[in-house]
Amino acid sequence: MSNQSSQKVVDFIAGLSPLYIREMNGEEWCARCLQDGTVIRAVTESEGGVEDCDVEILWQGEASRATTTRGAVVASIAIARWAELRSIVEHPKHIASREAQDLLRHFTVKTGEEGVFDIQGGNISLVQLLWAKLVS
């Protein structure tokens, strides 16, 4: 059985539709990225998880290409990407930063983990960096 905190991180990421979906992988619920097929699954300490909220990333869904890392790092990147995608379609660029900030707060409430981006004055540097690369 997956670590409960780790599973909360995976469930949160799986809810970032349309970028991720929740799917059954073996006997556990995982998050699958619809952009590249990467699977994110919860891990326990006995499976190699060092911290309470570690997750395993199966690159393009391949078990032979797996990485274990902090769930907050993966979730923060997923949040930034989700906000970026949404802003491209629906909003001017300045709103993406605010939406990512709100979603990072929501992530903390749902999982008890902090995101890894520095939020200062309502801005998230990675979102701005991604946007700058997109429009350049």
KAQUI-V420951 format. One record per backbone hydrogen bond with DSSP energy under -0.5 kcal/mol. NH is the residue of the N-H (numbers start at 0). CO is the residue of the C=O. E is the energy in kcal/mol with one decimal. If there is no record, write none. Layout:
<<NH & CO & E> <NH & CO & E>>
This chain:
<<5 & 51 & -0.6> <6 & 2 & -2.4> <7 & 3 & -1.7> <8 & 4 & -1.6> <9 & 5 & -2.0> <10 & 6 & -2.9> <11 & 7 & -2.2> <12 & 8 & -2.4> <13 & 9 & -2.5> <14 & 10 & -1.0> <14 & 11 & -0.8> <15 & 12 & -2.0> <16 & 14 & -2.1> <18 & 15 & -1.1> <19 & 15 & -1.7> <20 & 31 & -2.0> <22 & 29 & -2.1> <24 & 27 & -3.3> <26 & 24 & -0.6> <27 & 24 & -1.3> <29 & 22 & -2.9> <30 & 39 & -2.4> <31 & 20 & -2.7> <32 & 37 & -2.9> <33 & 18 & -2.8> <33 & 31 & -0.5> <34 & 18 & -0.6> <36 & 32 & -2.3> <38 & 57 & -2.1> <39 & 30 & -3.0> <40 & 55 & -2.6> <42 & 53 & -1.2> <46 & 43 & -1.1> <47 & 44 & -1.6> <48 & 43 & -2.3> <53 & 50 & -1.4> <54 & 68 & -2.9> <55 & 40 & -3.1> <56 & 66 & -3.6> <57 & 38 & -3.3> <57 & 55 & -0.6> <58 & 56 & -0.9> <58 & 64 & -2.4> <60 & 57 & -2.9> <61 & 58 & -2.1> <62 & 60 & -0.6> <64 & 61 & -1.7> <66 & 56 & -2.0> <68 & 54 & -2.4> <70 & 52 & -2.0> <72 & 69 & -0.6> <73 & 69 & -1.5> <74 & 70 & -2.9> <75 & 71 & -2.0> <76 & 72 & -1.9> <77 & 73 & -2.4> <78 & 74 & -2.7> <79 & 75 & -2.2> <80 & 76 & -2.5> <81 & 77 & -2.6> <82 & 78 & -2.7> <83 & 79 & -2.3> <84 & 80 & -2.8> <85 & 81 & -2.6> <86 & 82 & -2.4> <87 & 83 & -1.9> <88 & 84 & -1.4> <89 & 85 & -2.9> <90 & 86 & -1.1> <94 & 91 & -1.4> <95 & 91 & -0.6> <95 & 92 & -0.8> <96 & 92 & -0.7> <97 & 93 & -0.9> <98 & 94 & -2.6> <99 & 95 & -2.5> <100 & 96 & -2.2> <101 & 97 & -2.4> <102 & 98 & -2.5> <103 & 99 & -2.6> <104 & 100 & -2.0> <105 & 101 & -2.2> <106 & 102 & -2.5> <107 & 103 & -1.9> <108 & 104 & -2.3> <109 & 105 & -2.7> <110 & 106 & -2.3> <111 & 107 & -2.5> <115 & 71 & -0.6> <118 & 116 & -0.7> <119 & 117 & -0.7> <119 & 122 & -1.6> <122 & 119 & -1.7> <124 & 117 & -0.8> <124 & 122 & -0.5> <127 & 123 & -2.0> <128 & 124 & -2.6> <129 & 125 & -3.1> <130 & 126 & -2.6> <131 & 127 & -2.7> <132 & 128 & -2.2> <133 & 129 & -2.1> <134 & 130 & -2.5> <135 & 131 & -1.0>>
